[in-house]
Amino acid sequence: MSTTPPVPPPSSDPGPPRPGGDAVGPVPAPRADPVHNGAPEPEPEAPAPSPGRTAWHVLADERLPGLRSLPPRHRVLYVMVAAVVVLGGILFAYYANYELDRTTATDRARSDKKAEKSVDDELPAFVSTITPRDYAQDMPESVVVLLDRPLTAREQATLTATKGDASQVWTLLKRLGGRIVEYPQTFQKPLEDGHRVPEGMTQTFNLNLNSDRTAGLTINGMTAVKDMCSAPTAQTVVDIPPAGSEPRQGLMWDLSGGSANRPHGPYVLDEGESQGELYFRHNAVDLGNGQANMPLRIQPEVSVQTCKWHISVSYTDTSGPHTQRIPNGTGTFTTEAVPHKPVQYFRYVPATGWGCLGRTSQKGCTATQELERTGAARP
C-alpha cells in the first residue's frame, strides 16, 4: 500500500532568481497620502485674475495671444491702431470704388448703349401681320363669288331661290369652294397724279405694322411689285352688284393690266380732302420707340388679269435707309380678276330676280332676258 507524501506549506521565500529572467519579488503597495486619505489628487485650480483685469483683457488674451506679453496700456494702443487701419481700409475701398464708378460711368454708359443697340439691331425692323377680311363679321352688301367649276342644276336652283342676300349666297357657295371678290370704292375726285383707274375688282385685306425696337424708324414709302399676272381661271361667276358706293378707309393700289404694266399708288381711300392723294407724298409711318402699331386696310384692284404681287417697303432707321418685303421671303398676295366670259354667269337684279347666262338650267332665272338685252356678261 503506497502513501502520498504530505504537501509542504507555501514558503514566503521566493527563492533564487531564475537564470536570464527578471527578479520576481513582492510589489510594494502605494503609500497613502496622509492628507487625502488615499483619494486622487485634485486638478490645480486656474489662477484668479489679477486685480484690475477686466473681461476685455481676458477676451484679448484668448483671441489675441500675441498681446499677452504686452502691458495693458500697450494692448489698448495696439487694438486702437488696428481698428484705425481696418476702418481706413474700408473707407479707402469705398471711395476708390466710388471714384472708379464716377470716372468710368461715361464708358459704361457708352458700352451699355452699344450693347442695347446691338440687341436692337438683331430684331426685325418691323413685323407685318396680314389678315384677310372676315366676311362672317364684315360682309359687304355687294360681292362677286367665283368658283372653279359650273354649278349643277340642283345647286343653281338653290342659288336662284335666294333673294340676292350676300350672306346667304356666301353661305351656300363657300362650302363649294367659292372665293369672294369685291367691288372697289370709286373716287369722288381725280387722283393726285392724274391717273385713271380702269374698271376692276378687289380683294381687300388688313395690314398691321408693328416694331419692337427701342430705336424709332420711319416708313416713307411703299411700292407694289407684280410678280406674275395671268388670265383668270374661274368658270362660274355669281354677281350681286352694288346699289351705290360703299365708303371705305385705307390705301388703294391699281394693279390693272398684265405683268408689264406698272402699278400705281397707293392712294388714300378715305372720304374728305385727302381722298385720291398719294399717301406717302404727304404722310409717313413711325414705328418703334414705343410708337403704337399702324393698321391699314389695303385695296388692290385688278382688271382683266389675276396678279400675284408683293409690297416693297422703304424705311429709315438710325443706320440709314433700308427696304423690306411684305410678305416676308418669297410670299406673295393674290388678287383675282373676274373672267370676261365665264362658263356660267349669275347676276341678281333688284326687284326682278336672278338672270342666268351661259350653260345654265334657267330654273328660277327670271331676269335673264333683261341681262341679254343690256348685254351684261360680267360685272
Beta strands, then each sheet from edge to edge (+ up, - down):
strand 1: 127-132
strand 2: 143-147
strand 3: 179-182
strand 4: 201-202
strand 5: 205-210
strand 6: 217-230
strand 7: 236-240
strand 8: 251-254
strand 9: 264-268
strand 10: 285-287
strand 11: 294-302
strand 12: 306-317
strand 13: 320-326
strand 14: 333-335
strand 15: 344-349
strand 16: 353-358
sheet 1: 1+ 5- 11+ 4-
sheet 2: 1+ 5- 11+ 8+ 9-
sheet 3: 3+ 2- 7+ 15+ 16-
sheet 4: 10+ 6- 12+ 13-
sheet 5: 10+ 6- 12+ 14-
end
